[in-house]
Amino acid sequence: MKFLVDQQVQDIEMPENLKLNTFLQEFHSDCPHPQCKFGFYGFAFGQSPFPVPKIVQDSLARNSDKGAYAPVPGIPELRSAISKYNRHYFRMDVDPKRIYVGPGTKELIFNLLEILHGTVILPTPAWLGYLPQIRFLKKNYHMLPTRANKKISPNDLKKLALRLQDRQKILILNNPHNPTGLLYNRLELEEITDVCRDQDITVISDEIYAQTTYDFSKFVSMGKIYPEGTFVTNGLSKSHAAGGYRLGYVIFPQHVSDLKGQFKKILATEYTAVSTPIQHAAISGFEISKEIDQYFEVTRNIHHIMGEYTYHALSAIDGIKATRPEATFYLLADFNSFAPDLQKADILTSQKLSESLIIHPYHTAIVGGDNLVLERTDFSARIAYVDYDGAKVYQNYLDCKPKSNGESAEFVKNNAPKIVDGIKMIGNFFEHLRRESIPYVQAKTE
Ligand SMILES: Cc1ncc(COP(=O)(O)O)c(C=O)c1O
């Protein structure tokens, strides 16, 4: 039997997780060479490698008997814990009634885009998750390419907003930022806010990486700077390494009333409520405790060590430029200075570059520019530095914290050899490219 698929679905882009899996299945075949038995150097998957905090796991086990449906916006104890969490870590006073819990921030962002009328402004490069949602909902949208510093230019934002006819505009701000690892400071957020106030721009501030900010005192939520116009989203996925729990929350702007009823209606229509045991477990993740505080500190320090190493090692390769991450577990590497050599090797798009790097002898997985909402011909890539055994590395860090730059580099070499070797492999690739001995063309004709 043949089924007809709705055009709306056919028109959307493959979401990032599916795209990556398909890509790896298609292009990374097992290699007969004994030295390639390890699989591949994984700079592509954006997942925290650490175990879910023990107190959250225990709480989930204790609450497995909770079989009843939860209230649509989330159980009151969880909304109250999230409110206290925001006061403690982000210095924000949030009435629990402004908090809605959903199955991950991805779903909540989708729900917000469903209820908010208006044209979406998407700064690029961006996490690929937003675009299929915007297209699926048939919303008007405009890209806002960033300049050399990879941050939103308030001037460019203003110019774009002035051109848009819609009464309402929605800016998707992602801070800290996937894929660059960059962080907006207070002044930058204030300048963006000035434009938003002036031009009536609503902000969805995706702050899922907030807790990974290496110098945590530097993180400022847009919800604090522009409280009347910002929807803040955050959750368990990155801070608590619990993407699989599927739990996120959104904080509504101050003084919103009519919209909440509409939002509740959408949540009730689409998923009723988040799984009740997961909501109970999440309380332990958001409650202020020594265990969770230590977990955040250790994991962000390890991300910082890995990020600094990756930044310096990549930047040391002649021709590669990289953003220096201040949060997350990603950076953006720019390979555009190799464009003439890449073109000579018939590598004309970022997709082809990713393909050339995953095949033998390189076995290196990256996320290319077209998956970051950049031009197909932009040879930039997201490099995630999480390819190591999180549980082991967490313990090793506690046993012996590196105290100097030299010790940090040693720590990476001992604990994350695939990151070290993978970066060398990227270097080899570009060296071979310059020597015109890249095997891509041969591989295609084999
Ligand atoms: C920028 C960004 N926002 C949102 C998400 C999704 O988060 P969640 O697991 O809460 O849906 C991700 C996951 O990769 C992300 O990178």
PDBQT file of the ligand as one rigid body, heavy atoms in Angstrom, charges set to zero:
ROOT
HETATM    1  C1  LIG A 501      20.952  25.372  20.974  1.00  0.00    +0.000 C 
HETATM    2  C2  LIG A 501      20.120  24.212  21.391  1.00  0.00    +0.000 A 
HETATM    3  N1  LIG A 501      18.861  24.416  21.799  1.00  0.00    +0.000 NA
HETATM    4  C3  LIG A 501      18.057  23.404  22.171  1.00  0.00    +0.000 A 
HETATM    5  C4  LIG A 501      18.514  22.094  22.129  1.00  0.00    +0.000 A 
HETATM    6  C5  LIG A 501      17.562  20.986  22.479  1.00  0.00    +0.000 C 
HETATM    7  O1  LIG A 501      17.383  20.879  23.816  1.00  0.00    +0.000 OA
HETATM    8  P1  LIG A 501      16.313  19.886  24.457  1.00  0.00    +0.000 P 
HETATM    9  O2  LIG A 501      16.989  18.583  24.657  1.00  0.00    +0.000 OA
HETATM   10  O3  LIG A 501      15.927  20.559  25.740  1.00  0.00    +0.000 OA
HETATM   11  O4  LIG A 501      15.153  19.777  23.518  1.00  0.00    +0.000 OA
HETATM   12  C6  LIG A 501      19.812  21.827  21.712  1.00  0.00    +0.000 A 
HETATM   13  C7  LIG A 501      20.304  20.440  21.629  1.00  0.00    +0.000 C 
HETATM   14  O5  LIG A 501      21.245  20.108  20.970  1.00  0.00    +0.000 OA
HETATM   15  C8  LIG A 501      20.632  22.909  21.345  1.00  0.00    +0.000 A 
HETATM   16  O6  LIG A 501      21.893  22.705  20.936  1.00  0.00    +0.000 OA
ENDROOT
TORSDOF 0
